[in-house]
Amino acid sequence: MAPYWSEAWGNPSSRQHRLGLHASAAVNLARRQLAESLDVAPERVVFTSGATEANNLALLGHARHWGRGHVISVSTEHHAVLDPLIQLKREGFAVTLLRPGADGLIDPSQLQEAITADTRLVSVMAANNELGVLQPMEDIAAICRRQGITLHSDAAQAFGHIPFQPDQLGLDLVSLSAHKLYGPKGIGALVIREGIELEPLQWGGGQEAGLRAGTLPTALIVGFAMAAQLAMADLPERQQQQGALRDQLWTELRRRIPDLQRNGAEQPRLSHNLNVTIPGVNGTRLHRALRPHLACSSGSACSNGEPSHVLQALGRSRSEAEASLRLSLGRSTTSADIQAAVSCIGDAVDQLNQPR
Ligand SMILES: Cc1ncc(COP(=O)(O)O)c(C=O)c1O
């Protein structure tokens, strides 16, 4: 990324001079590399500022192309899907949110039942950001395809962490974010199947085939493509290694806190995520006690500190949602880190449970 902040600072849309052409070539290469990791044609990738913008472009852009109709999604989606849907409601669209089971998964038959003659668009995230559960995308896609309904998926948490190819899954619109796979913040993409129509959300220089006007951030795009390539390179090994460490975390935490409860189905799920509720402890005090030692939260970074709507949709109370830990493992996490995390969580819970 570094050269594109310094000597190679040209605007990739300025193709009348060398500096611009150099930046343009870097963007083209990155687009090809990213497309390759998704097994799609490069022209289908539209760079955005992240998954939030990609979701907005997909949902508002596609619905506004139709002008009216019914949209179906799920109550455990990220706010970057739920909030554009609230906007669509304001604009007169009908919106149905499916409620997943206690395991966080939706049953494709729920979708089938919710579809009406007006349904134009379905949006279901591939991997849940809080629970780590993987929705049955192929079955959902089969239902949508049979009825000619466009299927969007927020794959911010899936891409780079599970084998993920939009065409194999039958997805029409896919939102991605670089910073979920060790890429830079502020860059993402919407992958669009040929023939899917979208109204742009902004107008200007006509970049990205007129779908996303604005100067392209060359360095961020180059970083996104490189991060995707690196993620693809060791995906199976990483999944196996992180899955084993995540299981160690669950087993050892359960040993320290016998009434610990897991949130979300045991399988299918991301290998680097564990979400647990610790019954009977005060969530605010638990998180305060962990803060000096552990970077973890009870919900999404985009939840404004409110108790997780995802956990509450699964039937957890507000106080249970607050007394929950969303634990994520990374590339560098070791077995010693897991042990350290278990002892600091165990110690914090012991301290909070002591009679005062
Ligand atoms: C599932 C999901 N969708 C969307 C986003 C927002 O992505 P971005 O930060 O790239 O806008 C996130 C994370 O922040 C996420 O986890």
The ligand as an SDF file (V2000), in Angstrom:
LIG
                    3D

 16 16  0  0  0  0  0  0  0  0999 V2000
  -21.7580   -8.2620    9.2400 C   0  0  0  0  0  0  0  0  0  0  0  0
  -21.2150   -6.8840    9.1170 C   0  0  0  0  0  0  0  0  0  0  0  0
  -21.7220   -6.0590    8.2030 N   0  0  0  0  0  0  0  0  0  0  0  0
  -21.2620   -4.8120    8.0410 C   0  0  0  0  0  0  0  0  0  0  0  0
  -20.2390   -4.3330    8.8150 C   0  0  0  0  0  0  0  0  0  0  0  0
  -19.7480   -2.9350    8.5830 C   0  0  0  0  0  0  0  0  0  0  0  0
  -18.6380   -2.9920    7.7450 O   0  0  0  0  0  0  0  0  0  0  0  0
  -17.7590   -1.6870    7.4410 P   0  0  0  0  0  0  0  0  0  0  0  0
  -17.0750   -1.3600    8.7100 O   0  0  0  0  0  0  0  0  0  0  0  0
  -16.8130   -2.1490    6.3710 O   0  0  0  0  0  0  0  0  0  0  0  0
  -18.6690   -0.6340    6.9600 O   0  0  0  0  0  0  0  0  0  0  0  0
  -19.6900   -5.1670    9.8010 C   0  0  0  0  0  0  0  0  0  0  0  0
  -18.6280   -4.7420   10.7080 C   0  0  0  0  0  0  0  0  0  0  0  0
  -18.3700   -3.6950   11.1100 O   0  0  0  0  0  0  0  0  0  0  0  0
  -20.1870   -6.4660    9.9400 C   0  0  0  0  0  0  0  0  0  0  0  0
  -19.7020   -7.2880   10.8680 O   0  0  0  0  0  0  0  0  0  0  0  0
  1  2  1  0
  2  3  1  0
  2 15  2  0
  3  4  2  0
  4  5  1  0
  5  6  1  0
  5 12  2  0
  6  7  1  0
  7  8  1  0
  8  9  2  0
  8 10  1  0
  8 11  1  0
 12 13  1  0
 12 15  1  0
 13 14  2  0
 15 16  1  0
M  END
$$$$
